[in-house]
Amino acid sequence: MSDRSDPHPFGGDGQAPARLSVDAQICIGSGECVLAEPDVFAFEADQAARVLPGPALHRMPAARARELAMNCPSSAISVGRAPDGEVE
């Protein structure tokens, strides 16, 4: 398994597509993201969170994604823009 779950684009608020990922190496499995957005996050077998592909992720407003990342107790959720203009 890689250190990060596969990044998936989102941005249902009309903003540019973004990327959301979870660093499994630093995720402490608190479950805050899973409880807050169960259609977007799930637990792996090792109790680290991962990003689920699907329509809920694609409809998520970028502001909500940033809020989830800021509220992650281990700072394992990343939302960012790659050098080529894509958000990762």
C-alpha positions in Angstrom: 0.0 0.0 0.0 1.3 3.5 -0.8 1.7 6.2 1.8 -1.2 8.2 0.3 -4.5 7.1 -0.9 -5.1 7.8 -4.6 -5.9 11.5 -5.0 -9.3 12.2 -6.5 -10.6 15.4 -8.1 -13.5 17.3 -6.5 -14.9 20.8 -6.6 -18.7 20.7 -6.8 -18.8 24.4 -5.9 -17.8 25.4 -9.4 -14.2 26.0 -8.5 -11.3 24.4 -10.3 -11.0 20.7 -9.8 -9.0 19.8 -6.7 -7.2 16.8 -5.2 -7.8 15.3 -1.8 -5.6 12.6 -0.2 -4.9 10.9 3.1 -1.4 10.1 4.3 -1.8 6.6 5.7 1.6 6.9 7.5 0.4 9.7 9.8 -3.3 9.0 10.0 -4.2 8.1 13.6 -7.6 6.6 12.7 -9.6 9.1 14.9 -12.5 8.7 12.4 -13.4 12.4 12.4 -13.3 12.5 8.6 -15.2 9.2 8.3 -18.0 10.5 10.6 -18.1 13.9 8.9 -18.2 12.6 5.3 -18.9 8.8 5.3 -19.5 9.0 1.5 -16.1 10.4 0.9 -13.9 8.7 3.6 -13.6 5.1 4.8 -11.2 3.1 7.0 -8.6 0.7 5.5 -7.9 -2.6 7.2 -5.1 -0.9 9.1 -7.6 1.7 10.5 -6.1 4.5 8.4 -8.6 6.6 6.5 -8.8 6.6 2.7 -10.6 8.7 0.1 -13.5 7.0 -1.7 -14.0 7.7 -5.4 -17.5 8.6 -6.4 -20.1 11.4 -6.8 -20.0 12.6 -3.2 -16.4 13.5 -3.6 -16.9 15.2 -6.9 -19.8 17.3 -5.4 -17.8 18.4 -2.4 -17.2 22.1 -2.2 -13.5 23.0 -2.1 -14.1 25.0 1.1 -15.5 21.8 2.8 -12.4 19.8 1.7 -10.2 22.5 3.2 -12.3 22.4 6.4 -11.9 18.7 6.7 -8.1 18.9 6.2 -7.8 21.6 8.9 -9.9 19.6 11.4 -7.9 16.4 10.9 -6.1 15.8 14.3 -3.0 14.3 12.7 -3.0 16.6 9.6 -3.2 13.5 7.4 -5.7 15.0 4.9 -4.1 17.1 2.1 -5.8 19.5 -0.3 -3.5 21.3 -2.6 -2.6 22.4 -6.1 0.1 20.5 -8.1 2.7 22.5 -10.1 0.9 21.8 -13.3 -2.2 23.6 -12.1 -4.1 20.5 -10.8 -5.0 20.4 -7.2 -3.7 17.4 -5.3 
